[in-house]
């Protein structure tokens, strides 16, 4: 099945405008069954959702292993992205490692788990402030020269970091959280990436599930979501009210809240690609249905007025996590 495509970077590869973030396949938002995950991934590819996004941090290798199983026999149909740079720190926040030797070793480990010869898009997951970005991207560029990686990306990088990294080797995409609820940092990043011809990959475009409308009561919050400020009790009611406004507009447009939010996001520019995450194939179908939602400028303005920039209560991550973004 063919769905709308967008290019990553100037003259870069075409990928579906709506891809698939795979983090939830590793128990992040509840238990996941590996066999069901493989079936879902293959079903998503059949639907045309061929841009799969992983990380060596998701389940500390587990996620890439699941994707590797799903790719058997269909590797040529998939645009495969994964990330490196976060390190395990039991009992504390994740560490970061952007040293060139780690870049090379992490890539080889990801290739083994994925069971592939090359990664289509390789991101630095979090910037290491102790290592010049020129050194990290230089090592990533060597992976391109070796044929292990095709395109390079950065995640949650600050504007100057992006400029400096891009000067070493072309960056095809920058990934940052971007949704109706959280858009200030993303839009500041896009002000840098667009002139450089770098695409923007929006993760958590549905606000970690909030914008689907499925989370209606504070009692539903558990697991990883409970640690996120947006879901904590002092912020929940405010954010739920914003989602209710989205639901009302979605009803008027004859679509689901998720479809409305994704349509709004994709209307921000051809440089934007979304990678909503899910464990369910019906949600994949729902998400790509956003491509059939056509919003007028007036409707876009109405959506933005209902959820004003900066209106969400609570930061994107807990305090420790916020220290690791936009570096």
C-alpha positions as CSV (number, residue, x, y, z in Angstrom):
1,X,0.0,0.0,0.0
2,X,1.4,3.4,-1.0
3,X,1.0,6.4,1.4
4,X,2.2,10.0,1.1
5,X,6.0,10.4,1.1
6,X,8.3,13.1,2.2
7,X,12.0,13.5,1.5
8,X,14.5,13.5,4.4
9,X,17.0,16.3,3.8
10,X,17.9,17.9,0.5
11,X,17.6,15.2,-2.2
12,X,17.5,12.6,0.5
13,X,15.4,9.4,0.7
14,X,11.6,9.4,0.5
15,X,9.9,8.1,3.6
16,X,6.2,7.9,4.6
17,X,4.9,11.1,6.1
18,X,3.7,9.0,9.0
19,X,6.2,6.4,10.2
20,X,6.3,4.2,13.3
21,X,8.1,4.8,16.6
22,X,9.0,1.4,18.1
23,X,9.9,2.2,21.7
24,X,6.6,0.8,23.1
25,X,7.5,-2.6,21.8
26,X,10.0,-2.9,24.7
27,X,7.6,-2.6,27.7
28,X,7.8,1.2,28.0
29,X,4.1,1.7,28.3
30,X,3.0,-1.7,29.5
31,X,3.9,-5.3,28.6
32,X,4.6,-6.1,25.0
33,X,4.5,-9.6,23.4
34,X,7.4,-10.1,21.0
35,X,5.6,-12.4,18.6
36,X,2.6,-9.9,18.5
37,X,5.1,-7.1,17.9
38,X,6.7,-8.9,15.0
39,X,3.2,-9.4,13.5
40,X,2.3,-5.8,14.0
41,X,5.5,-4.5,12.4
42,X,5.0,-6.7,9.4
43,X,1.4,-5.6,9.1
44,X,2.5,-1.9,9.4
45,X,4.9,-2.4,6.5
46,X,2.1,-4.0,4.4
47,X,0.1,-0.8,5.1
48,X,3.0,1.3,3.7
49,X,4.3,2.4,7.1
50,X,7.9,1.5,6.2
51,X,9.8,4.0,8.3
52,X,10.6,2.2,11.5
53,X,12.4,4.1,14.3
54,X,14.3,2.3,17.2
55,X,17.2,2.9,19.6
56,X,19.8,0.7,21.3
57,X,18.4,2.2,24.5
58,X,14.9,0.8,24.0
59,X,15.0,-2.3,26.2
60,X,18.8,-2.0,26.0
61,X,19.0,-3.9,22.7
62,X,15.6,-5.8,23.0
63,X,13.8,-3.4,20.6
64,X,16.4,-3.8,17.8
65,X,16.2,-7.6,18.3
66,X,12.4,-7.6,17.8
67,X,12.7,-5.4,14.7
68,X,15.4,-7.7,13.4
69,X,13.0,-10.6,13.6
70,X,10.3,-8.6,11.8
71,X,12.7,-7.6,9.0
72,X,13.5,-11.1,7.9
73,X,12.6,-11.3,4.2
74,X,11.4,-7.7,4.0
75,X,14.5,-5.7,4.7
76,X,14.3,-4.1,1.2
77,X,10.9,-2.6,1.9
78,X,11.9,-0.8,5.1
79,X,13.6,2.5,5.9
80,X,15.3,1.7,9.2
81,X,16.4,4.2,11.8
82,X,18.0,3.6,15.1
83,X,20.0,5.6,17.6
84,X,23.0,5.4,19.9
85,X,24.4,7.5,22.7
86,X,22.5,6.7,25.9
87,X,24.1,4.4,28.4
88,X,22.7,2.3,31.2
89,X,23.1,3.6,34.7
90,X,21.3,1.3,37.1
91,X,19.5,3.2,39.9
92,X,20.1,6.6,38.2
93,X,19.4,8.6,35.1
94,X,20.8,7.3,31.8
95,X,24.4,8.3,31.0
96,X,25.6,9.6,27.6
97,X,28.6,8.6,25.5
98,X,29.5,10.4,22.3
99,X,33.1,9.3,22.1
100,X,34.2,8.1,18.6
101,X,35.1,4.6,19.9
102,X,31.6,4.2,21.4
103,X,30.0,5.4,18.2
104,X,31.7,2.7,16.2
105,X,31.1,-0.1,18.7
106,X,27.5,0.9,19.2
107,X,26.8,0.8,15.5
108,X,28.3,-2.7,15.1
109,X,26.2,-4.0,18.0
110,X,23.0,-2.5,16.5
111,X,23.8,-4.1,13.1
112,X,24.1,-7.5,14.8
113,X,20.9,-7.2,16.7
114,X,19.0,-5.9,13.7
115,X,20.5,-8.5,11.4
116,X,21.3,-6.1,8.7
117,X,24.3,-4.9,6.7
118,X,23.5,-1.2,7.0
119,X,21.3,1.2,8.9
120,X,19.4,3.8,6.8
121,X,19.4,6.6,9.3
122,X,21.7,6.6,12.4
123,X,21.0,9.2,15.1
124,X,22.9,10.4,18.1
125,X,20.1,9.9,20.7
126,X,21.4,12.4,23.2
127,X,24.3,14.9,22.8
128,X,27.3,14.2,25.0
129,X,28.3,17.6,26.4
130,X,31.8,16.2,27.3
131,X,32.6,15.4,23.6
132,X,32.7,18.0,20.9
133,X,29.9,17.3,18.4
134,X,32.6,17.5,15.6
135,X,34.2,14.4,17.0
136,X,31.0,12.5,17.4
137,X,29.7,13.3,13.9
138,X,33.1,12.7,12.5
139,X,32.9,9.1,13.8
140,X,29.4,8.8,12.4
141,X,30.7,10.0,9.0
142,X,33.2,7.2,9.1
143,X,30.3,4.7,9.4
144,X,28.9,6.2,6.2
145,X,32.2,5.8,4.5
146,X,32.3,2.2,5.6
147,X,28.9,1.5,4.2
148,X,27.4,0.7,7.6
149,X,25.1,3.8,7.7
150,X,23.5,5.7,4.9
151,X,22.3,8.9,6.5
152,X,23.0,10.7,9.8
153,X,20.7,12.3,12.3
154,X,20.7,14.1,15.7
155,X,18.1,13.9,18.4
156,X,17.3,16.7,20.9
157,X,20.2,18.8,19.8
158,X,20.5,22.5,20.3
159,X,20.6,24.9,17.3
160,X,24.4,25.6,17.5
161,X,25.1,21.8,17.9
162,X,23.1,21.1,14.8
163,X,25.0,23.8,12.8
164,X,28.4,22.5,13.9
165,X,27.5,18.8,13.3
166,X,26.1,19.6,9.9
167,X,29.3,21.4,8.9
168,X,31.2,18.1,9.5
169,X,28.8,15.9,7.5
170,X,25.3,16.6,6.2
171,X,22.7,15.8,8.7
172,X,19.5,14.4,7.0
173,X,17.2,14.7,10.0
174,X,16.8,16.1,13.5
175,X,14.4,14.4,15.9
176,X,12.7,16.2,18.8
177,X,9.4,15.8,20.5
178,X,6.8,17.8,18.6
179,X,3.0,17.9,19.2
180,X,0.2,20.4,19.8
181,X,1.1,20.1,23.5
182,X,4.8,20.7,23.2
183,X,6.0,22.7,20.2
184,X,8.1,25.7,21.4
185,X,11.5,23.8,21.3
186,X,10.6,22.0,18.2
187,X,9.7,25.1,16.3
188,X,12.9,26.8,17.5
189,X,14.8,23.8,16.1
190,X,13.0,24.0,12.8
191,X,14.0,27.6,12.4
192,X,17.6,26.2,12.1
193,X,17.0,22.9,10.3
194,X,14.8,24.3,7.5
195,X,17.3,26.7,6.0
196,X,20.0,24.0,6.2
197,X,17.8,21.5,4.3
198,X,17.5,19.2,7.3
199,X,14.2,17.4,7.9
200,X,12.4,17.3,11.2
201,X,11.3,14.0,12.6
202,X,8.6,14.5,15.3
203,X,8.6,11.9,18.0
204,X,5.7,11.7,20.6
205,X,3.5,13.6,18.1
206,X,0.4,12.4,20.1
207,X,1.8,13.6,23.5
208,X,2.6,10.1,24.7
209,X,-1.0,9.1,24.2
210,X,-2.6,12.1,25.7
211,X,-3.7,13.5,22.4
212,X,-5.4,10.3,21.3
213,X,-8.2,11.0,23.8
214,X,-7.8,7.5,25.3
215,X,-6.6,8.8,28.6
216,X,-9.5,10.5,30.3
217,X,-9.0,9.9,34.0
218,X,-6.0,10.4,36.3
219,X,-6.6,6.8,37.7
220,X,-5.5,5.5,34.3
221,X,-1.9,6.8,34.7
222,X,0.7,4.1,35.6
223,X,4.1,2.9,34.5
224,X,6.4,5.2,32.7
225,X,3.7,7.8,32.2
226,X,3.4,8.3,36.0
227,X,7.0,9.8,36.0
228,X,6.1,12.4,33.3
229,X,5.1,15.8,34.7
230,X,2.3,16.2,32.0
231,X,0.5,13.2,33.6
232,X,1.0,14.1,37.3
233,X,-2.0,15.0,39.3
234,X,-1.2,18.8,39.6
235,X,-1.0,19.0,35.8
236,X,-3.5,16.4,34.6
237,X,-6.7,18.3,34.7
238,X,-5.2,21.3,32.8
239,X,-3.9,19.0,30.1
240,X,-7.0,16.9,29.9
241,X,-9.0,20.1,29.3
242,X,-6.7,20.9,26.3
243,X,-7.3,17.4,24.9
244,X,-11.1,17.8,25.3
245,X,-10.9,20.9,23.1
246,X,-9.1,18.9,20.5
247,X,-11.7,16.2,20.7
248,X,-14.5,18.7,20.0
249,X,-12.7,20.0,16.9
250,X,-12.0,16.4,15.7
251,X,-15.8,15.6,15.9
252,X,-16.5,18.7,13.8
253,X,-14.0,17.4,11.2
254,X,-15.2,13.8,11.2
255,X,-11.9,12.4,12.4
256,X,-10.3,11.1,15.6
257,X,-8.3,13.3,17.9
258,X,-5.1,11.5,16.9
259,X,-5.8,12.1,13.2
260,X,-6.5,15.7,13.8
261,X,-3.3,16.2,15.7
262,X,-1.2,14.4,13.2
263,X,-2.9,16.3,10.3
264,X,-2.1,19.6,12.1
265,X,1.5,18.5,12.6
266,X,2.0,17.5,9.0
267,X,0.5,20.8,7.9
268,X,3.3,22.7,9.5
269,X,5.6,22.0,6.6
270,X,6.9,19.5,4.1
271,X,10.0,19.2,6.2
272,X,8.1,17.4,9.0
273,X,7.7,13.6,9.4
274,X,5.8,12.1,12.3
275,X,6.7,8.8,14.0
276,X,3.8,8.0,16.4
277,X,4.4,4.9,18.5
278,X,2.0,2.1,19.2
279,X,1.8,-1.7,19.8
280,X,-1.5,-2.0,17.9
281,X,-2.1,-2.4,14.1
282,X,-5.5,-0.7,14.4
283,X,-3.7,2.4,15.8
284,X,-1.3,2.3,12.8
285,X,-4.3,2.3,10.5
286,X,-5.9,5.2,12.4
287,X,-2.7,7.2,12.3
288,X,-2.2,6.9,8.6
289,X,-5.8,8.0,8.2
290,X,-4.5,11.4,9.2
291,X,-3.2,11.7,5.7
292,X,-6.8,12.0,4.4
293,X,-7.6,14.9,6.8
294,X,-7.3,18.2,4.9
295,X,-7.2,21.2,7.2
296,X,-7.9,24.7,6.0
297,X,-5.8,27.7,7.3
298,X,-8.8,28.7,9.3
299,X,-9.1,25.2,10.9
300,X,-5.4,25.2,11.7
301,X,-5.7,28.6,13.4
302,X,-8.7,27.2,15.4
303,X,-6.8,24.2,16.6
304,X,-3.8,26.4,17.6
305,X,-6.2,28.8,19.5
306,X,-7.7,25.8,21.3
307,X,-4.3,24.6,22.4
308,X,-2.1,27.8,22.6
309,X,1.6,27.5,22.4
310,X,3.0,26.9,25.9
311,X,-0.4,26.1,27.4
312,X,0.5,22.5,28.5
313,X,1.2,22.0,32.2
314,X,4.4,20.3,33.1
315,X,7.7,19.9,31.3
316,X,8.4,17.3,28.6
317,X,10.5,15.2,30.9
318,X,11.2,15.0,34.7
319,X,14.0,17.3,35.8
320,X,16.7,14.8,35.2
321,X,15.6,14.2,31.7
322,X,15.3,17.8,30.9
323,X,19.0,18.3,31.6
324,X,19.8,16.0,28.7
325,X,17.8,17.7,25.9
326,X,18.6,20.6,23.7
327,X,22.3,20.4,24.3
